[in-house]
């Protein structure tokens, strides 16, 4: 399936070159979604034989720019100031809009986080561009000019390829947890351009006196995820998943129906409208395996399904299948892991 975004084209498309990626910062550090954008952008820039330009906004970001260069940016372009320490849509979109006018990038990639989605729409309007949202695949055509942005549609049963042939920059947001973080190369040569930019007062809005971040669970960074579905039958079922996750050093995930029922908080949701994960081990307990959930965990290295239904769809994506009552299998598995850990300590 292919869609075409029609927009008023710039006078000269050839003026637009290179790949911009917005590197989102969290708590004064490079965020995982931001690093994933470097990986996705690097792949496209190398194929197009163009430069990868990382865009960063915050306060005192010189050291962070060095990190971004080590991860693969050819140029790190930044704006810094105390008033830019915390994310604010209007000033951030203004700054990126100014960078777009000056550097004329062919492509701009933004992570599809809460802030990223907000930012992308503002930048698109300011730049009179379209944006393909929540992409799971990003590539460039053979001529190195047209972004091939693919996103799930029809309940994630189909991938739609969206092309923006007449407008620049070609914009896309990319789903976190899908793209690989590139290897870090210490001492890698790159250019750094960090500026003090004056944002119009009307763009700044109200002053932030104190920023209190909401504590949220980042499933995308977990090496082990133990997820539960409707097969748990009751919200208390997550207690045994939590015990298993603690023994394994992992975190608890969930399918959307359990979240909708209020059995567990939405931060734990894995899937199309939740978080996409790629752990070393994914345990699916009482999960049937609808495509909306599969899209969020299919990149897991090893999958174990625990289900009484031998024909459950999740089994098709599993490396190991435990066809048993999860209320028998999980406590037994937890106890066995606990015994082995204690035996190892004794040795």
VENDAZI-V312462 format. One record per residue. N is the residue number from 0. RES is the residue in one letter. PHI is phi in degrees with one decimal (none if undefined). D_CENTER is the distance of its C-alpha to the mean C-alpha in Angstrom with 1 decimal. Layout:
((N;RES;PHI;D_CENTER) (N;RES;PHI;D_CENTER))
This chain:
((0;X;none;23.6) (1;X;-127.2;23.4) (2;X;-117.2;23.1) (3;X;-119.6;24.5) (4;X;-89.6;23.6) (5;X;-99.8;27.0) (6;X;-147.5;27.3) (7;X;-67.1;29.9) (8;X;-78.8;29.6) (9;X;-65.8;30.2) (10;X;-66.5;33.6) (11;X;-135.8;32.6) (12;X;-66.1;29.3) (13;X;-67.1;30.3) (14;X;-69.1;29.9) (15;X;-90.5;26.1) (16;X;-140.3;24.8) (17;X;77.7;21.9) (18;X;-116.5;18.1) (19;X;-91.6;16.5) (20;X;-130.7;13.0) (21;X;-86.1;12.3) (22;X;-98.5;11.5) (23;X;-72.0;10.6) (24;X;-106.1;12.9) (25;X;-136.9;13.3) (26;X;53.0;16.8) (27;X;74.0;18.0) (28;X;-132.5;15.6) (29;X;-67.4;12.9) (30;X;-81.7;9.5) (31;X;-59.7;7.4) (32;X;-58.9;4.5) (33;X;-64.8;7.9) (34;X;-66.3;9.3) (35;X;-62.9;7.0) (36;X;-65.8;8.2) (37;X;-62.5;11.6) (38;X;-63.2;11.6) (39;X;-66.3;10.9) (40;X;-68.5;13.4) (41;X;-62.1;15.8) (42;X;-58.7;16.3) (43;X;-70.8;17.2) (44;X;-61.8;19.3) (45;X;-66.4;21.3) (46;X;-65.8;22.1) (47;X;-85.2;23.3) (48;X;58.1;25.1) (49;X;-127.0;23.7) (50;X;-90.5;22.2) (51;X;-98.9;18.7) (52;X;-114.4;18.7) (53;X;-86.9;16.2) (54;X;-108.8;16.7) (55;X;-135.3;16.7) (56;X;-132.9;18.4) (57;X;170.7;19.8) (58;X;-117.7;23.0) (59;X;54.3;24.5) (60;X;-104.3;21.6) (61;X;-59.2;23.9) (62;X;-66.9;22.9) (63;X;-66.7;19.2) (64;X;-63.7;20.0) (65;X;-61.5;21.8) (66;X;-63.2;18.8) (67;X;-61.6;16.8) (68;X;-65.7;19.9) (69;X;-66.6;20.1) (70;X;-83.2;16.6) (71;X;134.3;17.8) (72;X;-71.9;18.2) (73;X;-81.0;21.8) (74;X;-137.3;22.0) (75;X;-111.9;20.3) (76;X;-107.1;21.3) (77;X;-139.5;21.2) (78;X;-127.9;22.9) (79;X;-133.1;23.9) (80;X;168.4;26.1) (81;X;-59.6;26.5) (82;X;-73.2;26.0) (83;X;-106.9;22.5) (84;X;-60.8;21.4) (85;X;-102.0;19.5) (86;X;-63.0;17.2) (87;X;-138.1;19.5) (88;X;-56.7;18.8) (89;X;-65.0;22.1) (90;X;-65.0;22.8) (91;X;-65.3;19.3) (92;X;-68.1;19.6) (93;X;-62.8;23.2) (94;X;-62.4;22.5) (95;X;-65.4;19.9) (96;X;-62.6;22.5) (97;X;-65.8;25.2) (98;X;-63.9;23.3) (99;X;-64.0;22.9) (100;X;-62.3;26.6) (101;X;-78.0;27.6) (102;X;-98.7;25.6) (103;X;49.8;25.0) (104;X;-72.6;21.8) (105;X;-76.7;21.7) (106;X;-136.3;17.9) (107;X;-132.8;15.3) (108;X;-112.8;11.5) (109;X;-133.3;9.4) (110;X;-65.0;5.7) (111;X;-85.3;6.1) (112;X;-85.0;6.5) (113;X;-60.3;10.2) (114;X;-69.0;11.5) (115;X;-63.8;9.7) (116;X;-64.4;11.1) (117;X;-62.2;14.3) (118;X;-65.0;14.6) (119;X;-59.0;14.1) (120;X;-65.6;16.9) (121;X;-67.1;19.2) (122;X;-65.3;18.8) (123;X;-61.0;19.4) (124;X;-65.5;22.5) (125;X;-62.3;23.8) (126;X;-94.3;23.5) (127;X;54.5;24.8) (128;X;-120.5;21.9) (129;X;-95.2;20.1) (130;X;-144.7;16.4) (131;X;-92.5;14.7) (132;X;-94.3;12.0) (133;X;59.6;9.0) (134;X;-76.3;9.7) (135;X;-113.5;9.4) (136;X;-142.0;11.9) (137;X;-137.2;13.0) (138;X;-153.6;16.5) (139;X;-128.2;19.7) (140;X;-72.6;23.1) (141;X;-61.0;26.1) (142;X;-85.3;27.4) (143;X;70.7;24.3) (144;X;-124.4;24.3) (145;X;-100.4;22.4) (146;X;-73.6;18.7) (147;X;-101.3;18.1) (148;X;-104.3;15.1) (149;X;-113.4;14.7) (150;X;-140.4;13.4) (151;X;-68.1;14.8) (152;X;-148.7;17.9) (153;X;49.6;21.0) (154;X;65.7;19.3) (155;X;67.9;16.9) (156;X;-86.6;20.2) (157;X;-138.5;20.0) (158;X;-99.8;17.7) (159;X;-95.0;18.8) (160;X;-97.4;19.0) (161;X;-103.1;19.1) (162;X;-115.5;21.3) (163;X;-123.4;22.2) (164;X;-80.7;25.5) (165;X;-117.6;27.3) (166;X;-134.0;25.0) (167;X;-138.6;23.4) (168;X;-75.1;20.9) (169;X;-79.5;18.9) (170;X;-111.4;15.7) (171;X;-152.2;12.4) (172;X;-103.8;9.1) (173;X;-120.0;6.3) (174;X;-64.9;4.3) (175;X;-63.0;0.9) (176;X;88.3;4.4) (177;X;-96.8;6.3) (178;X;-95.2;7.4) (179;X;-75.9;9.8) (180;X;-80.2;10.5) (181;X;-69.0;14.0) (182;X;-69.1;17.1) (183;X;-86.5;18.6) (184;X;-122.6;22.0) (185;X;-64.1;24.3) (186;X;79.4;26.8) (187;X;-66.3;25.0) (188;X;-82.0;26.6) (189;X;-159.0;24.8) (190;X;-102.6;25.8) (191;X;-126.2;25.0) (192;X;-135.8;25.7) (193;X;-104.8;25.2) (194;X;-123.2;27.1) (195;X;-95.8;28.5) (196;X;-108.2;28.0) (197;X;-90.9;30.0) (198;X;-97.6;28.3) (199;X;-51.2;30.8) (200;X;-55.2;31.8) (201;X;-67.8;31.1) (202;X;-85.0;27.4) (203;X;-75.5;27.1) (204;X;70.3;28.0) (205;X;-77.9;28.9) (206;X;-75.0;28.9) (207;X;-90.2;26.5) (208;X;-79.1;28.9) (209;X;-147.9;26.6) (210;X;-110.7;22.9) (211;X;-110.7;22.4) (212;X;-67.6;18.8) (213;X;-77.6;18.1) (214;X;-71.8;17.5) (215;X;-137.3;14.5) (216;X;-90.6;13.5) (217;X;-98.5;10.3) (218;X;-70.7;10.5) (219;X;-65.2;7.7) (220;X;-93.1;10.3) (221;X;-75.3;13.2) (222;X;-86.5;15.6) (223;X;-134.9;17.4) (224;X;-127.5;16.6) (225;X;-112.3;19.7) (226;X;-109.6;19.1) (227;X;-121.2;21.8) (228;X;-125.7;22.9) (229;X;-62.8;26.0) (230;X;-62.5;28.0) (231;X;-67.4;28.1) (232;X;72.9;30.6) (233;X;-155.7;30.3) (234;X;-62.1;28.0) (235;X;-64.0;29.9) (236;X;-61.8;28.6) (237;X;-68.2;25.4) (238;X;-64.4;27.8) (239;X;-72.3;28.5) (240;X;-69.4;24.8) (241;X;-64.9;24.4) (242;X;-65.1;27.4) (243;X;-65.4;26.2) (244;X;-61.2;22.8) (245;X;-63.4;24.8) (246;X;-66.6;27.1) (247;X;-86.8;24.3) (248;X;76.4;22.3) (249;X;-115.0;19.3) (250;X;-127.9;17.7) (251;X;-96.4;18.5) (252;X;-113.7;16.3) (253;X;-157.9;17.8) (254;X;-85.5;18.2) (255;X;-62.0;18.2) (256;X;-57.1;22.0) (257;X;-68.7;22.5) (258;X;-69.9;20.2) (259;X;-61.1;22.2) (260;X;-80.0;25.4) (261;X;81.5;24.5) (262;X;-72.6;24.8) (263;X;-154.6;21.7) (264;X;-70.0;19.3) (265;X;-64.7;16.3) (266;X;-60.3;14.0) (267;X;-90.4;14.9) (268;X;-72.2;14.0) (269;X;-109.1;12.4) (270;X;140.2;12.2) (271;X;-55.7;11.9) (272;X;-102.6;12.1) (273;X;-114.9;10.7) (274;X;-105.1;7.9) (275;X;-97.4;7.3) (276;X;-122.6;9.1) (277;X;-142.4;11.0) (278;X;-75.9;13.8) (279;X;-70.3;17.2) (280;X;-138.8;18.8) (281;X;-124.4;17.9) (282;X;-107.9;20.9) (283;X;-109.0;21.3) (284;X;-106.9;24.3) (285;X;68.5;25.9) (286;X;-109.3;23.1) (287;X;-72.8;24.5) (288;X;103.9;21.6) (289;X;-65.5;21.0) (290;X;-59.1;18.8) (291;X;-62.7;16.4) (292;X;-81.1;15.8) (293;X;-57.3;16.1) (294;X;-61.6;13.1) (295;X;-92.1;10.9) (296;X;-136.8;12.9) (297;X;-67.5;14.6) (298;X;-89.1;13.1) (299;X;-63.4;14.8) (300;X;-69.7;17.7) (301;X;-135.4;20.3) (302;X;-125.0;20.7) (303;X;-116.8;23.6) (304;X;-107.7;24.6) (305;X;-120.7;27.3) (306;X;-158.7;29.0) (307;X;-80.3;32.6) (308;X;-91.0;32.1) (309;X;-67.6;32.6) (310;X;-104.8;31.4) (311;X;-59.8;28.0) (312;X;-60.8;25.4) (313;X;-60.8;23.1) (314;X;-62.6;25.8) (315;X;-66.2;25.1) (316;X;-109.0;21.7) (317;X;-102.5;23.3) (318;X;-85.4;24.8) (319;X;-136.5;27.1) (320;X;-125.6;28.6) (321;X;-108.9;30.5) (322;X;-91.1;32.6) (323;X;-157.9;33.9) (324;X;-64.6;33.8) (325;X;-62.2;30.7) (326;X;-74.7;33.0) (327;X;-100.0;35.1) (328;X;-69.2;32.6) (329;X;-69.4;30.1) (330;X;-60.3;32.7) (331;X;-65.9;34.5) (332;X;-65.6;31.4) (333;X;-61.7;30.7) (334;X;-65.4;34.4) (335;X;-65.5;34.5) (336;X;-64.1;31.6) (337;X;-62.1;33.3) (338;X;-62.5;36.6) (339;X;-65.9;35.2) (340;X;-67.6;33.6) (341;X;-68.2;36.9) (342;X;-64.6;38.9) (343;X;-66.2;36.9) (344;X;-65.8;37.6) (345;X;-64.0;41.2) (346;X;-69.6;41.5))
